[in-house]
């Protein structure tokens, strides 16, 4: 997973500087109408979505 975009913008920390963690969490859970982002609330808990939002805000590290 490169997080460099495809159907949507790149999921890199610099693209989330001015976006709140709450907004990202809600976007994950509810999706983004009119975009390719579906809602994930049937598959993820709020705490799962919050964890993902924090990872997006601070960068995902591959452990290398």
PDB file of N, CA, C and O in Angstrom, chain B, residues numbered from 101:
ATOM      1  N   UNK B 101       0.846  -1.169   0.000  1.00  0.00           N
ATOM      2  CA  UNK B 101       0.000   0.000   0.000  1.00  0.00           C
ATOM      3  C   UNK B 101       0.896   1.237   0.000  1.00  0.00           C
ATOM      4  O   UNK B 101       1.721   1.410   0.897  1.00  0.00           O
ATOM      5  N   UNK B 102       0.732   2.091  -1.001  1.00  0.00           N
ATOM      6  CA  UNK B 102       1.593   3.267  -1.125  1.00  0.00           C
ATOM      7  C   UNK B 102       0.996   4.527  -0.517  1.00  0.00           C
ATOM      8  O   UNK B 102       1.734   5.462  -0.206  1.00  0.00           O
ATOM      9  N   UNK B 103      -0.316   4.576  -0.340  1.00  0.00           N
ATOM     10  CA  UNK B 103      -1.033   5.734   0.198  1.00  0.00           C
ATOM     11  C   UNK B 103      -0.889   6.969  -0.681  1.00  0.00           C
ATOM     12  O   UNK B 103      -1.128   8.085  -0.218  1.00  0.00           O
ATOM     13  N   UNK B 104      -0.498   6.786  -1.959  1.00  0.00           N
ATOM     14  CA  UNK B 104      -0.251   7.917  -2.851  1.00  0.00           C
ATOM     15  C   UNK B 104      -1.452   8.309  -3.688  1.00  0.00           C
ATOM     16  O   UNK B 104      -1.319   9.096  -4.625  1.00  0.00           O
ATOM     17  N   UNK B 105      -2.604   7.783  -3.373  1.00  0.00           N
ATOM     18  CA  UNK B 105      -3.808   8.158  -4.106  1.00  0.00           C
ATOM     19  C   UNK B 105      -4.088   7.202  -5.245  1.00  0.00           C
ATOM     20  O   UNK B 105      -3.273   6.332  -5.555  1.00  0.00           O
ATOM     21  N   UNK B 106      -5.173   7.355  -5.829  1.00  0.00           N
ATOM     22  CA  UNK B 106      -5.639   6.523  -6.927  1.00  0.00           C
ATOM     23  C   UNK B 106      -6.965   7.116  -7.330  1.00  0.00           C
ATOM     24  O   UNK B 106      -7.047   7.909  -8.268  1.00  0.00           O
ATOM     25  N   UNK B 107      -8.000   6.728  -6.618  1.00  0.00           N
ATOM     26  CA  UNK B 107      -9.318   7.329  -6.823  1.00  0.00           C
ATOM     27  C   UNK B 107      -9.478   8.613  -6.019  1.00  0.00           C
ATOM     28  O   UNK B 107     -10.360   9.420  -6.315  1.00  0.00           O
ATOM     29  N   UNK B 108      -8.652   8.808  -5.022  1.00  0.00           N
ATOM     30  CA  UNK B 108      -8.743   9.988  -4.165  1.00  0.00           C
ATOM     31  C   UNK B 108      -7.372  10.585  -3.932  1.00  0.00           C
ATOM     32  O   UNK B 108      -6.397  10.158  -4.550  1.00  0.00           O
ATOM     33  N   UNK B 109      -7.283  11.572  -3.045  1.00  0.00           N
ATOM     34  CA  UNK B 109      -5.995  12.207  -2.769  1.00  0.00           C
ATOM     35  C   UNK B 109      -5.053  11.267  -2.020  1.00  0.00           C
ATOM     36  O   UNK B 109      -5.482  10.290  -1.406  1.00  0.00           O
ATOM     37  N   UNK B 110      -3.770  11.584  -2.085  1.00  0.00           N
ATOM     38  CA  UNK B 110      -2.764  10.806  -1.367  1.00  0.00           C
ATOM     39  C   UNK B 110      -3.024  10.885   0.134  1.00  0.00           C
ATOM     40  O   UNK B 110      -3.353  11.950   0.657  1.00  0.00           O
ATOM     41  N   UNK B 111      -2.877   9.767   0.818  1.00  0.00           N
ATOM     42  CA  UNK B 111      -3.121   9.697   2.264  1.00  0.00           C
ATOM     43  C   UNK B 111      -1.820   9.913   3.031  1.00  0.00           C
ATOM     44  O   UNK B 111      -1.386   9.058   3.804  1.00  0.00           O
ATOM     45  N   UNK B 112      -1.213  11.065   2.801  1.00  0.00           N
ATOM     46  CA  UNK B 112       0.055  11.407   3.428  1.00  0.00           C
ATOM     47  C   UNK B 112      -0.170  12.442   4.525  1.00  0.00           C
ATOM     48  O   UNK B 112      -1.079  13.264   4.413  1.00  0.00           O
ATOM     49  N   UNK B 113       0.650  12.416   5.596  1.00  0.00           N
ATOM     50  CA  UNK B 113       0.434  13.325   6.727  1.00  0.00           C
ATOM     51  C   UNK B 113       0.343  14.796   6.326  1.00  0.00           C
ATOM     52  O   UNK B 113      -0.448  15.542   6.902  1.00  0.00           O
ATOM     53  N   UNK B 114       1.137  15.220   5.351  1.00  0.00           N
ATOM     54  CA  UNK B 114       1.113  16.630   4.959  1.00  0.00           C
ATOM     55  C   UNK B 114      -0.240  17.053   4.380  1.00  0.00           C
ATOM     56  O   UNK B 114      -0.553  18.243   4.351  1.00  0.00           O
ATOM     57  N   UNK B 115      -1.031  16.102   3.926  1.00  0.00           N
ATOM     58  CA  UNK B 115      -2.368  16.417   3.413  1.00  0.00           C
ATOM     59  C   UNK B 115      -3.415  16.513   4.520  1.00  0.00           C
ATOM     60  O   UNK B 115      -4.565  16.861   4.255  1.00  0.00           O
ATOM     61  N   UNK B 116      -3.026  16.208   5.754  1.00  0.00           N
ATOM     62  CA  UNK B 116      -3.958  16.229   6.882  1.00  0.00           C
ATOM     63  C   UNK B 116      -3.596  17.276   7.934  1.00  0.00           C
ATOM     64  O   UNK B 116      -4.166  17.273   9.025  1.00  0.00           O
ATOM     65  N   UNK B 117      -2.660  18.169   7.625  1.00  0.00           N
ATOM     66  CA  UNK B 117      -2.196  19.162   8.598  1.00  0.00           C
ATOM     67  C   UNK B 117      -3.350  19.996   9.141  1.00  0.00           C
ATOM     68  O   UNK B 117      -3.447  20.207  10.350  1.00  0.00           O
ATOM     69  N   UNK B 118      -4.216  20.468   8.266  1.00  0.00           N
ATOM     70  CA  UNK B 118      -5.310  21.357   8.676  1.00  0.00           C
ATOM     71  C   UNK B 118      -6.643  20.636   8.838  1.00  0.00           C
ATOM     72  O   UNK B 118      -7.701  21.265   8.826  1.00  0.00           O
ATOM     73  N   UNK B 119      -6.590  19.314   8.989  1.00  0.00           N
ATOM     74  CA  UNK B 119      -7.803  18.510   9.116  1.00  0.00           C
ATOM     75  C   UNK B 119      -7.810  17.875  10.505  1.00  0.00           C
ATOM     76  O   UNK B 119      -6.816  17.280  10.922  1.00  0.00           O
ATOM     77  N   UNK B 120      -8.918  18.000  11.215  1.00  0.00           N
ATOM     78  CA  UNK B 120      -8.990  17.442  12.571  1.00  0.00           C
ATOM     79  C   UNK B 120      -9.097  15.919  12.539  1.00  0.00           C
ATOM     80  O   UNK B 120      -9.606  15.331  11.585  1.00  0.00           O
ATOM     81  N   UNK B 121      -8.609  15.307  13.598  1.00  0.00           N
ATOM     82  CA  UNK B 121      -8.727  13.857  13.744  1.00  0.00           C
ATOM     83  C   UNK B 121     -10.196  13.453  13.765  1.00  0.00           C
ATOM     84  O   UNK B 121     -10.558  12.404  13.232  1.00  0.00           O
ATOM     85  N   UNK B 122     -11.039  14.274  14.373  1.00  0.00           N
ATOM     86  CA  UNK B 122     -12.478  13.985  14.413  1.00  0.00           C
ATOM     87  C   UNK B 122     -13.066  13.957  12.999  1.00  0.00           C
ATOM     88  O   UNK B 122     -13.870  13.080  12.683  1.00  0.00           O
ATOM     89  N   UNK B 123     -12.674  14.904  12.151  1.00  0.00           N
ATOM     90  CA  UNK B 123     -13.170  14.935  10.774  1.00  0.00           C
ATOM     91  C   UNK B 123     -12.736  13.680  10.014  1.00  0.00           C
ATOM     92  O   UNK B 123     -13.530  13.080   9.290  1.00  0.00           O
ATOM     93  N   UNK B 124     -11.476  13.292  10.184  1.00  0.00           N
ATOM     94  CA  UNK B 124     -10.971  12.088   9.510  1.00  0.00           C
ATOM     95  C   UNK B 124     -11.727  10.858  10.007  1.00  0.00           C
ATOM     96  O   UNK B 124     -12.137  10.012   9.212  1.00  0.00           O
ATOM     97  N   UNK B 125     -11.909  10.763  11.325  1.00  0.00           N
ATOM     98  CA  UNK B 125     -12.639   9.633  11.911  1.00  0.00           C
ATOM     99  C   UNK B 125     -14.046   9.552  11.335  1.00  0.00           C
ATOM    100  O   UNK B 125     -14.491   8.477  10.931  1.00  0.00           O
ATOM    101  N   UNK B 126     -14.743  10.675  11.296  1.00  0.00           N
ATOM    102  CA  UNK B 126     -16.101  10.690  10.740  1.00  0.00           C
ATOM    103  C   UNK B 126     -16.110  10.333   9.259  1.00  0.00           C
ATOM    104  O   UNK B 126     -17.026   9.655   8.793  1.00  0.00           O
ATOM    105  N   UNK B 127     -15.103  10.781   8.515  1.00  0.00           N
ATOM    106  CA  UNK B 127     -15.012  10.448   7.091  1.00  0.00           C
ATOM    107  C   UNK B 127     -14.826   8.948   6.894  1.00  0.00           C
ATOM    108  O   UNK B 127     -15.403   8.358   5.980  1.00  0.00           O
ATOM    109  N   UNK B 128     -14.020   8.338   7.753  1.00  0.00           N
ATOM    110  CA  UNK B 128     -13.815   6.890   7.675  1.00  0.00           C
ATOM    111  C   UNK B 128     -15.128   6.164   7.970  1.00  0.00           C
ATOM    112  O   UNK B 128     -15.521   5.255   7.239  1.00  0.00           O
ATOM    113  N   UNK B 129     -15.789   6.567   9.029  1.00  0.00           N
ATOM    114  CA  UNK B 129     -17.007   5.867   9.450  1.00  0.00           C
ATOM    115  C   UNK B 129     -18.199   6.137   8.539  1.00  0.00           C
ATOM    116  O   UNK B 129     -18.963   5.218   8.242  1.00  0.00           O
ATOM    117  N   UNK B 130     -18.372   7.368   8.095  1.00  0.00           N
ATOM    118  CA  UNK B 130     -19.561   7.745   7.318  1.00  0.00           C
ATOM    119  C   UNK B 130     -19.322   7.807   5.815  1.00  0.00           C
ATOM    120  O   UNK B 130     -20.277   7.909   5.045  1.00  0.00           O
ATOM    121  N   UNK B 131     -18.063   7.747   5.386  1.00  0.00           N
ATOM    122  CA  UNK B 131     -17.761   7.892   3.969  1.00  0.00           C
ATOM    123  C   UNK B 131     -17.830   9.351   3.556  1.00  0.00           C
ATOM    124  O   UNK B 131     -18.104  10.231   4.373  1.00  0.00           O
ATOM    125  N   UNK B 132     -17.576   9.596   2.275  1.00  0.00           N
ATOM    126  CA  UNK B 132     -17.633  10.953   1.732  1.00  0.00           C
ATOM    127  C   UNK B 132     -18.577  10.940   0.547  1.00  0.00           C
ATOM    128  O   UNK B 132     -18.201  10.474  -0.529  1.00  0.00           O
ATOM    129  N   UNK B 133     -19.809  11.444   0.716  1.00  0.00           N
ATOM    130  CA  UNK B 133     -20.773  11.461  -0.390  1.00  0.00           C
ATOM    131  C   UNK B 133     -20.198  12.147  -1.629  1.00  0.00           C
ATOM    132  O   UNK B 133     -19.515  13.166  -1.531  1.00  0.00           O
ATOM    133  N   UNK B 134     -20.486  11.574  -2.782  1.00  0.00           N
ATOM    134  CA  UNK B 134     -20.007  12.138  -4.037  1.00  0.00           C
ATOM    135  C   UNK B 134     -18.571  11.789  -4.368  1.00  0.00           C
ATOM    136  O   UNK B 134     -18.008  12.299  -5.337  1.00  0.00           O
ATOM    137  N   UNK B 135     -17.970  10.906  -3.552  1.00  0.00           N
ATOM    138  CA  UNK B 135     -16.591  10.475  -3.804  1.00  0.00           C
ATOM    139  C   UNK B 135     -16.550   8.945  -3.807  1.00  0.00           C
ATOM    140  O   UNK B 135     -17.568   8.280  -3.618  1.00  0.00           O
ATOM    141  N   UNK B 136     -15.362   8.413  -4.025  1.00  0.00           N
ATOM    142  CA  UNK B 136     -15.185   6.956  -4.005  1.00  0.00           C
ATOM    143  C   UNK B 136     -15.032   6.407  -2.586  1.00  0.00           C
ATOM    144  O   UNK B 136     -14.878   5.198  -2.410  1.00  0.00           O
ATOM    145  N   UNK B 137     -15.071   7.279  -1.568  1.00  0.00           N
ATOM    146  CA  UNK B 137     -14.878   6.844  -0.176  1.00  0.00           C
ATOM    147  C   UNK B 137     -16.183   6.318   0.408  1.00  0.00           C
ATOM    148  O   UNK B 137     -17.105   7.090   0.670  1.00  0.00           O
ATOM    149  N   UNK B 138     -16.265   4.985   0.616  1.00  0.00           N
ATOM    150  CA  UNK B 138     -17.485   4.406   1.193  1.00  0.00           C
ATOM    151  C   UNK B 138     -17.469   4.513   2.720  1.00  0.00           C
ATOM    152  O   UNK B 138     -16.414   4.737   3.313  1.00  0.00           O
ATOM    153  N   UNK B 139     -18.617   4.356   3.349  1.00  0.00           N
ATOM    154  CA  UNK B 139     -18.635   4.298   4.816  1.00  0.00           C
ATOM    155  C   UNK B 139     -18.088   2.951   5.296  1.00  0.00           C
ATOM    156  O   UNK B 139     -18.352   1.909   4.695  1.00  0.00           O
ATOM    157  N   UNK B 140     -17.334   2.992   6.374  1.00  0.00           N
ATOM    158  CA  UNK B 140     -16.751   1.776   6.940  1.00  0.00           C
ATOM    159  C   UNK B 140     -17.347   1.440   8.301  1.00  0.00           C
ATOM    160  O   UNK B 140     -16.843   0.557   8.996  1.00  0.00           O
ATOM    161  N   UNK B 141     -18.425   2.141   8.693  1.00  0.00           N
ATOM    162  CA  UNK B 141     -18.977   1.931  10.031  1.00  0.00           C
ATOM    163  C   UNK B 141     -19.566   0.541  10.249  1.00  0.00           C
ATOM    164  O   UNK B 141     -19.798   0.153  11.393  1.00  0.00           O
ATOM    165  N   UNK B 142     -19.810  -0.207   9.195  1.00  0.00           N
ATOM    166  CA  UNK B 142     -20.286  -1.586   9.361  1.00  0.00           C
ATOM    167  C   UNK B 142     -19.144  -2.549   9.677  1.00  0.00           C
ATOM    168  O   UNK B 142     -19.373  -3.677  10.112  1.00  0.00           O
ATOM    169  N   UNK B 143     -17.913  -2.090   9.454  1.00  0.00           N
ATOM    170  CA  UNK B 143     -16.750  -2.962   9.602  1.00  0.00           C
ATOM    171  C   UNK B 143     -15.794  -2.521  10.704  1.00  0.00           C
ATOM    172  O   UNK B 143     -15.040  -3.334  11.237  1.00  0.00           O
ATOM    173  N   UNK B 144     -15.824  -1.221  11.048  1.00  0.00           N
ATOM    174  CA  UNK B 144     -14.879  -0.669  12.013  1.00  0.00           C
ATOM    175  C   UNK B 144     -15.615  -0.032  13.185  1.00  0.00           C
ATOM    176  O   UNK B 144     -16.676   0.570  13.017  1.00  0.00           O
ATOM    177  N   UNK B 145     -15.044  -0.171  14.356  1.00  0.00           N
ATOM    178  CA  UNK B 145     -15.581   0.538  15.524  1.00  0.00           C
ATOM    179  C   UNK B 145     -15.079   1.979  15.488  1.00  0.00           C
ATOM    180  O   UNK B 145     -14.187   2.320  14.711  1.00  0.00           O
ATOM    181  N   UNK B 146     -15.661   2.813  16.333  1.00  0.00           N
ATOM    182  CA  UNK B 146     -15.198   4.195  16.429  1.00  0.00           C
ATOM    183  C   UNK B 146     -13.739   4.238  16.857  1.00  0.00           C
ATOM    184  O   UNK B 146     -12.964   5.038  16.331  1.00  0.00           O
ATOM    185  N   UNK B 147     -13.356   3.393  17.801  1.00  0.00           N
ATOM    186  CA  UNK B 147     -11.956   3.395  18.247  1.00  0.00           C
ATOM    187  C   UNK B 147     -11.016   2.928  17.140  1.00  0.00           C
ATOM    188  O   UNK B 147      -9.895   3.426  17.039  1.00  0.00           O
ATOM    189  N   UNK B 148     -11.448   1.983  16.309  1.00  0.00           N
ATOM    190  CA  UNK B 148     -10.637   1.573  15.156  1.00  0.00           C
ATOM    191  C   UNK B 148     -10.447   2.746  14.200  1.00  0.00           C
ATOM    192  O   UNK B 148      -9.338   2.995  13.728  1.00  0.00           O
ATOM    193  N   UNK B 149     -11.530   3.464  13.918  1.00  0.00           N
ATOM    194  CA  UNK B 149     -11.463   4.606  13.002  1.00  0.00           C
ATOM    195  C   UNK B 149     -10.597   5.717  13.589  1.00  0.00           C
ATOM    196  O   UNK B 149      -9.867   6.382  12.854  1.00  0.00           O
ATOM    197  N   UNK B 150     -10.668   5.927  14.901  1.00  0.00           N
ATOM    198  CA  UNK B 150      -9.816   6.928  15.549  1.00  0.00           C
ATOM    199  C   UNK B 150      -8.350   6.544  15.432  1.00  0.00           C
ATOM    200  O   UNK B 150      -7.502   7.400  15.183  1.00  0.00           O
ATOM    201  N   UNK B 151      -8.046   5.266  15.608  1.00  0.00           N
ATOM    202  CA  UNK B 151      -6.667   4.794  15.464  1.00  0.00           C
ATOM    203  C   UNK B 151      -6.176   5.052  14.040  1.00  0.00           C
ATOM    204  O   UNK B 151      -5.069   5.554  13.845  1.00  0.00           O
ATOM    205  N   UNK B 152      -7.002   4.708  13.042  1.00  0.00           N
ATOM    206  CA  UNK B 152      -6.625   4.958  11.651  1.00  0.00           C
ATOM    207  C   UNK B 152      -6.415   6.446  11.396  1.00  0.00           C
ATOM    208  O   UNK B 152      -5.454   6.830  10.729  1.00  0.00           O
ATOM    209  N   UNK B 153      -7.303   7.283  11.917  1.00  0.00           N
ATOM    210  CA  UNK B 153      -7.181   8.731  11.736  1.00  0.00           C
ATOM    211  C   UNK B 153      -5.863   9.238  12.317  1.00  0.00           C
ATOM    212  O   UNK B 153      -5.190  10.063  11.700  1.00  0.00           O
ATOM    213  N   UNK B 154      -5.496   8.755  13.490  1.00  0.00           N
ATOM    214  CA  UNK B 154      -4.220   9.155  14.093  1.00  0.00           C
ATOM    215  C   UNK B 154      -3.041   8.695  13.255  1.00  0.00           C
ATOM    216  O   UNK B 154      -2.063   9.429  13.110  1.00  0.00           O
ATOM    217  N   UNK B 155      -3.117   7.505  12.709  1.00  0.00           N
ATOM    218  CA  UNK B 155      -2.045   7.018  11.845  1.00  0.00           C
ATOM    219  C   UNK B 155      -1.908   7.901  10.606  1.00  0.00           C
ATOM    220  O   UNK B 155      -0.794   8.218  10.189  1.00  0.00           O
ATOM    221  N   UNK B 156      -3.025   8.296  10.023  1.00  0.00           N
ATOM    222  CA  UNK B 156      -2.985   9.158   8.846  1.00  0.00           C
ATOM    223  C   UNK B 156      -2.417  10.533   9.189  1.00  0.00           C
ATOM    224  O   UNK B 156      -1.657  11.096   8.402  1.00  0.00           O
ATOM    225  N   UNK B 157      -2.772  11.078  10.344  1.00  0.00           N
ATOM    226  CA  UNK B 157      -2.270  12.394  10.757  1.00  0.00           C
ATOM    227  C   UNK B 157      -0.767  12.381  11.024  1.00  0.00           C
ATOM    228  O   UNK B 157      -0.084  13.372  10.766  1.00  0.00           O
ATOM    229  N   UNK B 158      -0.250  11.269  11.535  1.00  0.00           N
ATOM    230  CA  UNK B 158       1.143  11.228  11.974  1.00  0.00           C
ATOM    231  C   UNK B 158       2.040  10.368  11.097  1.00  0.00           C
ATOM    232  O   UNK B 158       3.246  10.290  11.331  1.00  0.00           O
ATOM    233  N   UNK B 159       1.472   9.734  10.105  1.00  0.00           N
ATOM    234  CA  UNK B 159       2.263   8.916   9.191  1.00  0.00           C
ATOM    235  C   UNK B 159       2.217   7.449   9.544  1.00  0.00           C
ATOM    236  O   UNK B 159       2.227   7.075  10.717  1.00  0.00           O
ATOM    237  N   UNK B 160       2.166   6.640   8.538  1.00  0.00           N
ATOM    238  CA  UNK B 160       2.162   5.191   8.696  1.00  0.00           C
ATOM    239  C   UNK B 160       3.579   4.713   8.415  1.00  0.00           C
ATOM    240  O   UNK B 160       4.140   4.995   7.356  1.00  0.00           O
ATOM    241  N   UNK B 161       4.146   3.996   9.356  1.00  0.00           N
ATOM    242  CA  UNK B 161       5.518   3.512   9.211  1.00  0.00           C
ATOM    243  C   UNK B 161       5.495   2.027   8.907  1.00  0.00           C
ATOM    244  O   UNK B 161       4.711   1.277   9.488  1.00  0.00           O
ATOM    245  N   UNK B 162       6.351   1.607   7.999  1.00  0.00           N
ATOM    246  CA  UNK B 162       6.340   0.203   7.577  1.00  0.00           C
ATOM    247  C   UNK B 162       7.239  -0.683   8.422  1.00  0.00           C
ATOM    248  O   UNK B 162       7.357  -1.875   8.135  1.00  0.00           O
ATOM    249  N   UNK B 163       7.875  -0.146   9.451  1.00  0.00           N
ATOM    250  CA  UNK B 163       8.666  -0.954  10.365  1.00  0.00           C
ATOM    251  C   UNK B 163      10.056  -1.286   9.871  1.00  0.00           C
ATOM    252  O   UNK B 163      10.745  -2.103  10.482  1.00  0.00           O
ATOM    253  N   UNK B 164      10.490  -0.673   8.778  1.00  0.00           N
ATOM    254  CA  UNK B 164      11.843  -0.949   8.259  1.00  0.00           C
ATOM    255  C   UNK B 164      12.886  -0.166   9.012  1.00  0.00           C
ATOM    256  O   UNK B 164      14.075  -0.274   8.712  1.00  0.00           O
TER     257      UNK B 164
END
